[in-house]
Amino acid sequence: MNNVILFDDIFKENLLPFTYTRTQSDIRIGILTIREKWEKRLQIKTSSITESYLTEKFPLHLEANSLLIAGSVCPTDELAEAVMQLKKGQTLCKDEIIIAHAVDSLPDDLSTYCGEKIEFKGYFLNLKQLWDIFVHNGSELQSDFDFLTRGRKSQVLSNTNTLIGSKENLFIEEGAVIEASVLNVSQGKIYIGKNAEIMEGCLVRGSFSLGENSQLKMGAKVYGSTTIGPQCKVGGEINNVVIFGYSNKAHDGFMGNSVIGEWCNIGADTNTSNLKNDYSEVKLWDYKSKKFQKTGQQFCGLIMGDHVKCGINIMFNTGTVVGVGSNLFGAGYLPNFVASFQWGGPGGFQDARLDKILCVAEKAFKRRHLEFDEKEKELLMGVYNYANKQKEPHFPNFYLI
């Protein structure tokens, strides 16, 4: 089938706040987004089934015969082949998890639809919870690295650098610059995107990916498994962090076991706790149940939605979730959950004004030489209205769990 549609599935709400501003398939894990993984393997452009306010940016393209793929599912070569072999009326699944449907028309209720079941026997990853993004980032980095570099030749690493491990585990795209840094690929692979830069004095351990046109600032210390998406500036110390793209953490400060959305700016000396003092299991805010839920993780830092701005010296507690469009400042620890579109800090919060949110977003886009057009404006306004309907709770106390 030549028409492929990626649909938001039953895990969408579990992945808020990231799915406020994107489809599930536009979440980045490993080097690529889930959409990019499918499109590159199938060699076809995809469209989306998602929330109505997202359709302007992520439109749906319908044809008589279509392949519908769950947006939470990360493909492997084996899975991509199995999906393409589906015949009309069949559903590929594994252990009751829907992977894909082959249909001649869009079902009336996709959430309950199931055709003739075909059981997939191989392995695949599907994102069910927020922490899956950083927990499984290492395996997806390995998978994406092997896929993207297959049969290709890396650019040569400058002799001002020190490489520890086999050069086969390092791939440098055209235009990337790396000088006077130490890259350790003995435990994991390192991928450097087009026109990216690693400045002098950086210490990088794989697995690691630096996206196109991104910068690793001087003296940065990076532990795997870490992904920095396109057009980011990152410094300080980071460990097992995924930054989707277009965001800055340019200065000193520690961040670990965290996921940062797009268009975020994190001020100097901001620190994120990723381990509780008593080493107990971390709880994380769950949008679906509207309460804190156990993660099964001992290490869990910060989950930050798109368009969040942080002042200097912000301190994030272990297992903190920040919604879309908030502006944080002030001394002291923030609550473990900050609702979307809030301005403030430990001293208290107030609802952000939509006009100010749009103004800040426009300036952020301009800094990346991009236009904050009507499509982006309508999306952010849609998120603002949608998030308000969800009635996210507001917590005045500084520490919740």
MIZA-913519 format. One record per residue (C-alpha): residue in three letters; z negated, y negated, x. Coordinates in steps of 0.001 Angstrom, whole numbers, padded with zeros to 6 digits, always signed. Layout:
BEGIN
AlaZYX
...
This chain:
BEGIN
Met+000000+000000+000000
Asn+000962-003427+001293
Asn-001599-005466-000652
Val-005162-005252+000672
Ile-008086-006974-001053
Leu-011608-007165+000384
Phe-014202-007361-002395
Asp-017854-008414-002402
Asp-019835-005259-003138
Ile-023360-004312-004237
Phe-024921-005496-000945
Lys-023717-009091-001295
Glu-027008-010512-002562
Asn-028903-008747+000234
Leu-026876-010784+002731
Leu-027800-014230+001417
Pro-027897-016973+002674
Phe-024720-016062+004612
Thr-022860-014966+001478
Tyr-023562-018318-000165
Thr-020773-019803+001977
Arg-018475-016852+002713
Thr-017425-013434+001501
Gln-019164-010418+002995
Ser-016028-009629+004964
Asp-016208-012991+006743
Ile-019530-012131+008400
Arg-019213-011772+012170
Ile-020658-008696+013860
Gly-019520-007527+017282
Ile-016661-009703+018484
Leu-014774-010044+015192
Thr-015538-010730+011563
Ile-015239-007743+009228
Arg-012036-009246+007804
Glu-010539-009607+011285
Lys-011424-005987+012081
Trp-009494-004763+009021
Glu-006539-007114+009411
Lys-006001-006246+013067
Arg-006265-002502+012444
Leu-004068-002486+009336
Gln-001788-005240+010678
Ile-001789-006988+007322
Lys-003262-010165+005822
Thr-005982-009640+003233
Ser-007271-011591+000231
Ser-010657-011573-001511
Ile-012577-010885-004701
Thr-015673-013088-004599
Glu-017681-015770-006429
Ser-015571-018275-008370
Tyr-016654-021285-006288
Leu-015478-019499-003103
Thr-011985-018657-004355
Glu-010356-021896-003191
Lys-011146-021010+000421
Phe-010979-017224-000040
Pro-008235-016700-002658
Leu-007204-013502-004431
His-003635-012199-004191
Leu-002787-009603-006830
Glu+000067-007120-006869
Ala+000822-004085-009023
Asn-000488-001651-006404
Ser-003443-002701-004281
Leu-005973-001295-001871
Leu-009490-002597-002584
Ile-011919-002352+000346
Ala-015669-003035+000199
Gly-016492-006175+002168
Ser-019624-004708+003762
Val-017726-001890+005515
Cys-016799-002175+009199
Pro-013697-000111+010024
Thr-013114+002434+012749
Asp-009680+003780+013651
Glu-010517+006972+011728
Leu-011701+005072+008660
Ala-008675+002764+008644
Glu-006388+005797+008674
Ala-008314+007450+005826
Val-008126+004281+003727
Met-004368+003966+004206
Gln-003885+007581+003083
Leu-005479+006950-000329
Lys-003236+007578-003312
Lys-003261+005591-006535
Gly-006337+006394-008611
Gln-008405+007654-005669
Thr-011693+006254-004329
Leu-012880+006801-000756
Cys-016654+007089-000476
Lys-019466+008563+001561
Asp-022903+009501+000215
Glu-022279+007474-002970
Ile-021313+004377-000963
Ile-017933+003067-002108
Ile-015539+002334+000762
Ala-012184+001711-000947
His-010146+002142-004137
Ala-006382+002567-004492
Val-005386+001031-007849
Asp-002297-000033-009772
Ser-004186-002897-011467
Leu-007515-004640-011021
Pro-010356-002785-012842
Asp-012140-004692-015611
Asp-015517-004032-013963
Leu-015214-003327-010259
Ser-018979-002792-009901
Thr-018827+000370-012047
Tyr-015274+001551-011344
Cys-014683+004816-009474
Gly-011526+006853-009276
Glu-011042+010417-008047
Lys-013617+010727-005284
Ile-012450+011448-001733
Glu-015353+012043+000650
Phe-015085+010471+004110
Lys-016600+012731+006783
Gly-016700+010346+009735
Tyr-019034+007550+010826
Phe-018825+003937+009770
Leu-021173+000977+009559
Asn-021739-001003+006397
Leu-023989-004049+006288
Lys-026726-003494+003739
Gln-029375-005938+004980
Leu-029555-009153+006995
Trp-031131-007512+010025
Asp-028291-004987+010226
Ile-026216-007783+011766
Phe-028250-007994+014983
Val-029552-004401+014981
His-026006-002953+014976
Asn-024321-005735+016931
Gly-024264-003667+020137
Ser-022296-000774+018658
Glu-019801-003149+017024
Leu-019392-005057+020310
Gln-018467-001783+021988
Ser-016047-000838+019200
Asp-014359-004254+019090
Phe-014117-004440+022892
Asp-012385-001059+023091
Phe-009994-001971+020259
Leu-009086-005477+021459
Thr-008586-004567+025123
Arg-006739-001275+024633
Gly-003645-001246+026879
Arg-004219-004839+028019
Lys-005054-006399+031369
Ser-007922-008826+031903
Gln-007639-012118+033760
Val-009111-011991+037266
Leu-012769-012995+037715
Ser-013226-015860+040192
Asn-014787-014839+043511
Thr-017523-017473+043069
Asn-019181-015034+040630
Thr-021208-011868+041109
Leu-020201-008846+039006
Ile-022645-005946+038667
Gly-021011-002744+037413
Ser-017441-001636+036845
Lys-014790-004309+036366
Glu-013364-002140+033539
Asn-016311-003293+031432
Leu-015334-006971+031721
Phe-012415-008552+029868
Ile-011429-012204+030291
Glu-008834-013731+027981
Glu-006270-016306+029063
Gly-007599-019773+029870
Ala-011266-018752+030194
Val-013255-020236+033092
Ile-016264-018594+034769
Glu-017820-019980+037947
Ala-020891-019231+040093
Ser-022560-016915+037568
Val-023925-013365+037526
Leu-022401-010914+035023
Asn-024017-007492+034635
Val-021790-004946+032874
Ser-023664-001850+034021
Gln-025370-001384+030624
Gly-022865-003009+028280
Lys-019437-004619+028169
Ile-018640-008347+028326
Tyr-015745-010030+026512
Ile-014791-013653+027192
Gly-012455-015271+024640
Lys-009528-017630+025177
Asn-010378-020982+026784
Ala-014097-020166+026795
Glu-016281-021349+029663
Ile-019319-019934+031447
Met-020774-022748+033519
Glu-022485-022438+036870
Gly-025725-020530+037254
Cys-025565-018413+034090
Leu-027124-014944+034040
Val-025421-012644+031536
Arg-026141-009003+030737
Gly-023824-006995+028503
Ser-023117-006258+025852
Phe-021928-009811+025246
Ser-019066-011696+023627
Leu-018217-015374+024066
Gly-015773-016668+021461
Glu-012660-018772+021857
Asn-013309-022336+023084
Ser-017067-021719+023357
Gln-019297-022769+026244
Leu-022272-021137+027901
Lys-024180-024051+029408
Met-025451-024208+032997
Gly-028302-021847+033818
Ala-028226-019985+030506
Lys-029932-016574+030383
Val-028293-014113+028008
Tyr-029421-010574+027188
Gly-027418-008070+025138
Ser-026504-007360+022505
Thr-025369-010933+021874
Thr-022341-012489+020172
Ile-021353-016141+020329
Gly-018475-016942+017966
Pro-015733-019551+018449
Gln-016365-023198+019347
Cys-020080-022937+020131
Lys-022229-024473+022860
Val-025157-022294+023896
Gly-027884-022666+026520
Gly-031461-021619+027230
Glu-032568-017998+026771
Ile-031146-015731+024056
Asn-031603-012033+023414
Asn-029730-009972+020782
Val-028459-013005+018866
Val-025346-013362+016682
Ile-023948-016881+016211
Phe-021045-016853+013757
Gly-019241-019906+015150
Tyr-019007-023725+015299
Ser-022748-023995+016023
Asn-024761-025394+018922
Lys-027900-024199+020665
Ala-027074-026163+023781
His-030514-026636+025333
Asp-033543-024763+026644
Gly-035664-022697+024302
Phe-035904-018986+023423
Met-034169-017242+020552
Gly-034222-013480+019981
Asn-033115-010927+017380
Ser-031598-013646+015231
Val-028463-014537+013260
Ile-027158-018112+013048
Gly-024415-019206+010658
Glu-021701-021828+011154
Trp-022081-025592+011574
Cys-025707-025387+012710
Asn-027261-027558+015403
Ile-030502-026482+017069
Gly-032420-029181+018945
Ala-033750-029054+022509
Asp-036783-026836+023217
Thr-036598-025129+019823
Asn-038208-021689+020055
Thr-038017-018632+017845
Ser-040698-015950+017756
Asn-039229-012453+017394
Leu-042447-010404+017729
Lys-045744-010734+015868
Asn-048970-011007+017862
Asp-050259-007717+016432
Tyr-046895-005932+016962
Ser-046729-005098+013251
Glu-043592-004638+011170
Val-041783-007866+010314
Lys-041249-008893+006693
Leu-038273-011041+005717
Trp-037526-013144+002633
Asp-035355-011243+000150
Tyr-033272-013412-002188
Lys-032727-010584-004660
Ser-036388-009751-005354
Lys-037568-013300-004513
Lys-040345-012018-002279
Phe-040917-010843+001280
Gln-039769-007300+002021
Lys-040460-004959+004909
Thr-037602-004697+007397
Gly-038675-001632+009367
Gln-038202-003828+012463
Gln-040764-004782+015079
Phe-038410-007438+016489
Cys-036917-009944+014042
Gly-036510-013651+014666
Leu-034544-016264+012721
Ile-031954-015977+009946
Met-030242-019345+009502
Gly-027580-020173+006909
Asp-024663-022547+007457
His-024932-026335+007919
Val-028584-026324+009041
Lys-029713-029029+011480
Cys-032900-028848+013586
Gly-034693-031592+015488
Ile-036255-031058+018916
Asn-039269-028799+019517
Ile-038990-026902+016234
Met-041067-023695+016200
Phe-039873-020793+014063
Asn-042246-017992+013091
Thr-041328-014330+013412
Gly-039033-013354+010556
Thr-037988-016781+009246
Val-035126-017341+006775
Val-033573-020799+006357
Gly-031077-021431+003563
Val-027858-023462+003632
Gly-027711-027178+004364
Ser-031344-027834+005291
Asn-032414-030481+007805
Leu-035595-029583+009729
Phe-037813-031786+011881
Gly-041417-032429+012878
Ala-044056-030756+015042
Gly-045671-027437+014156
Tyr-044606-024120+012692
Leu-042221-024004+009741
Pro-042742-021693+006745
Asn-041220-018212+006951
Phe-038801-019224+004202
Val-037092-022596+003764
Ala-034938-022932+000645
Ser-031392-024277+000778
Phe-030766-028028+000885
Gln-034245-029096+001957
Trp-035109-031946+004335
Gly-038448-031935+006121
Gly-040776-029770+008153
Pro-044404-028654+008486
Gly-045498-031895+006823
Gly-043562-031104+003648
Phe-040055-030943+002190
Gln-037929-032846-000265
Asp-034627-031984-001941
Ala-031645-033157+000084
Arg-029128-035524-001443
Leu-025690-033996-001867
Asp-023902-037108-000619
Lys-025862-036999+002646
Ile-025164-033283+003076
Leu-021431-033889+002690
Cys-021544-036851+005078
Val-023250-034820+007804
Ala-020821-031916+007318
Glu-017846-034261+007663
Lys-019218-035600+010957
Ala-019842-032068+012254
Phe-016242-031055+011486
Lys-014939-034173+013195
Arg-016825-033288+016388
Arg-014786-030065+016462
His-011559-032000+015758
Leu-011323-030383+012327
Glu-010889-031954+008916
Phe-013610-031644+006303
Asp-010996-031424+003561
Glu-011322-031090-000208
Lys-011413-027302+000075
Glu-014471-027417+002364
Lys-016082-030160+000284
Glu-015644-028216-002967
Leu-017073-025095-001317
Leu-020226-026865-000152
Met-020653-028526-003548
Gly-020214-025112-005156
Val-022893-023625-002902
Tyr-025204-026527-003776
Asn-024812-025843-007513
Tyr-024967-022057-007124
Ala-028094-022143-004950
Asn-029833-024458-007427
Lys-029117-021965-010210
Gln-030809-019241-008162
Lys-034029-021278-008327
Glu-035082-020633-004753
Pro-038860-021095-004467
His-040331-023918-002394
Phe-043399-023106-000308
Pro-045615-025948+000902
Asn-047880-023806+003094
Phe-046896-023404+006734
Tyr-047390-019661+007138
Leu-046761-017147+004395
Ile-047135-013559+005603
